[in-house]
Each structure stands twice: as structure tokens, then as C-alpha cells.
Amino acid sequence: MRTIQQLHILKRFRLLSVVSAVFCLSFAGLDNALVNASNISFQTARDCNSNAIISCGSLTTGQLISAYNSNSYAQKVYGSLGINSNDIKNLAPTATAGYVDKNGNVYLNGRPSPVATNAMTAGRQDTVGSKALSSGGVNFYMSPLSLALTTNSVDAFVVMRGGGFDYAIIAGCDNPVITTTTKVATSKKPSTTSPVLSRIPRLRAAPLPWL
């Protein structure tokens, strides 16, 4: 038979347990919201150099959508890598805040393991180790992140699809990022100047033919 004091203690313990559970769930939800926020806003430095696909990049999904819609060059480069206008139109609900690093990895903020490896990015300039490509009437250059980045890591809009990495866009310059282990459809005679690319997420294959 419990005493009145014991009943009060038990009641307080149960209340504390409920509060703790709600507290933990709230923080779990907050962590998820921070990683998957549809209104991404970066504080990263803007790259206004000649290698930026879109000069000075975009710090929010809204800026990126607007910049893409008014830049025909970016539209063609993105399209060459399988990133179409619908992908960009739906960027707000699909993009996740993340970053890419010089080791070729793509991360989601708050997650310790990369969602993609062996990543490479497109740029306007021919740099050491880059490969010249031509598609849709525009020229651009693909480089591994190890050569393209001047810092250890940079912020990026990361898009996942079906639980796997789809593509990313570096915030400071709007240069698109794909992984070299993503399956790519090419013409029967691969060329280093005019490949036909089609991004097929989650299906792994050999490195891209021009590497």
C-alpha cells in the first residue's frame, strides 16, 4: 500500500518522463527541420569570378531559381548534366542544406557520413585537370572537387531522390555537382567534347567516360 507521499513522488516522476520525451522529440524534429528546411539560406561567401556558372551564386533557393530562369547558359549546362527546369522549379521543397569538400564528398548538414563520393563539378574556365565539354551550343569544363575547390569545403544545395543522391549546386557560384559513380547514358562513341549525359540517380556504374 503506497503512502500519499509515495504517490506524489510517482506522479511527479511520470510527469517528468513525459516532459523529457516531448523535449527529445522536439529537438529531433528541429534537427530534421534544419537539415531539410525548404527555405535554405546560406551565409557563405559569393564567388563572382569568371569560373562561376552563375556569377556570384545564390544564397537561397529563391535566388537560385530566379538566377537559373534568367540565365540561358546555366540552363544548358545544367541540362547537359540531367538537371532540368522542373528540377529547379521544385528546388524549394526538394533541396537540403549541405556542403561538398575537396575529397569529393557530398554531405547533408548534420549528418556525419557523405551521401555521395567521387563528385565533380562544372565550371566556365579551363583549369588544371579539367575536361572540356560542349553540349547544347555551350562550352564548359568538368573538374573533380579536389581540383575545383580552393577551400576545404563549401556550402551547397543538395537534392536527394528516393533516398539517394541526385545532384548538388554549390551556393557561392551555382556550379552543379554530380557524382562520377552515377550511371550516365552516352553515345556509342564517347567523345571528350560532346558527351550526351543523362543523370540516373542511385544506379552505380563505372566512372564517366572522359575521366
N, C-alpha and C positions, 0 to 999 in steps of 0.2 A: 504494500500500500504506500503510494508516494505521498510525501508531505506537501503542503501548499508551497513551500519554498522550492522543493524539487520540481514541481510542476511549472513554477515561474521560470526556473533555470532552463528546463526543457523547451519551453515556449520561446524563450529568447534565443536559444541555440538554433531552433528550427528557422526562426526569422532571419538570423544571421546567415544561415546556409542559403536561404532563398535570395537574399540580397547579394551574396557573393556570386551565386550562379548568374544572376542578371548582370552583375558587373562584368564578369568574364565574357558573357555573350555579347555585351555592348562593345567591349574592346575588340572582340573578334570581328564584329560587324564593321567597326571603324577601320580596322586594318584592311578588310576587304574593300571598303569604300575608297580608301586612299589609293589602293593599287588599281582598282577598276573604275575610278571616277571618270564619268563621261565628259566632264568639263576640265580636262587636263590643263594645267598652267605651269610652265617651267620658268625658272629664274636663270636659265643658262645664258652664256654669252652668245651673241649673234655673230655668225661668220658672214661677213659681207665681201668675201674675197671672190676671185674670178673662178674658183672651183665649185662654188655653191650652185646647185641645180636651180634653186630659187634664192636670189641674193638676200642675205640677212635672215633667212629661215623663218620659222614660225614658232611662237612660244605657247600657243593654244591650238586646240583642234579647229576652232572657228577661223583663226588666222590662216591655218594650213589649207582649209577648204577654199577660202576666198583666194589665196595666192595661187593655188592649183587651177582654179577656174579661169583665172586671168593670164595664165602662162602656158602657151601652146607648146613650148619646148619641154617643160616639165611633164605635160600630158603625154607627149610622145615617148619620153624616156621612161616614165612610169609604165606606160602601156607596153613597152618593149620587155619589161620585167613582169608582166602579167598583172599590174596594178591598174585597174580601170576606173572610170569615172564613178561607177556605183560604189566601188570600194571607198573612194574618197568622200563621196556624198554621205556614206554611212559611218564615217570615221568617228563621230562623237560617241555613239553607243558601242562601237567595237574596239576602239583603241584603248590601250592600257599604258600608264606611265612606266617607263623603263629606261634602260640605257644599254649601250654597246661598249665593248672595250677593245684594247689593242690586241688581245689574244684571240679575237674573232668570235667572242661570245656575245649573246644577246640575253639580257636579264629583264625580268619584271621587278619593279621596286618592291622591296620587302621579301623577296624570295632569294634564298641562298644559291640555288642551282640555276644554271643557264637554261633557257628554253630553246636555244639554238647555238650551234657551234660552226666553225669554219665559215663565218659570214663575210660577205664582201659588199662593197657599196659603189654606187655610180657617182661620177663627177664630171665636170666640164673640161678639166685640164688633163693633159698627158703628163703623168708624174712617174717617178721611178717605180717600176714593177706593175704599171697599169697596162691594160689591154684596150686598144682602140676598137670601138664598135660603131656600127651605123645601122639605124633602123627608123623607119617612118620618115626618112628625109633629114634626120638629125644625127649628129655625131656625139658620142660620149665615151667615157672611159670607166672600166671596171677595175677596182683595186681591192685587195684583201684589207680588212680593217687594220691589220698590223702595220701597213704602209700608209693608209689613208689618214689615220688619226694622228694628231700632233700632241694629244694628251692621253692619259691612261684610259679615260672613259668619257663619254658624252651622253647627254640625255637623248631619249628617243621615244617616239610614239610607236608602241609595239602592238601589232594586231595578231591575235590568236584565232584559230578557226578549228572547231571540232576537237579542242584540247591540244592542238599542235601549233607550232609557229607558222605564221603565214608570211608576214613581211614586217619591216620596221622603216621608220623615216626619222632621220637624225634631225632634232629640233633646230639646231643652230644654223643649218644650211639647207634643210629639206631634201638632203640626198637620200635616196631609197636604199634599203638594205635587204638583201636576200641571203640565203644560205647556200653554199656550194654543194650541199648534200640534198637539196631539194630536187626532185625529179624535174628535168627540163626536156621539153619537146624541141627537137632541132630538125633542120632539113637533112636530107640523106647525105649531103656533102657539107659537113660543118665548115664554116668559114670564120676567120677571126675578124672579119669586117662586117658581115651581115647575118648574124645568127637570128633564127626565129625562136623566140622564147615564150614559154607558157608555164606559169608558176602552178605547180600541182602540190599543194601543201601535204605534209605528213608522209609522202611516199619517198623513200630514200633511194638514191641511185649514186652512180659514180660522179666525181667532180665535173663541173661544167667543161665542155669540150675545148674551150680556148685557154684553159689553165695549163 
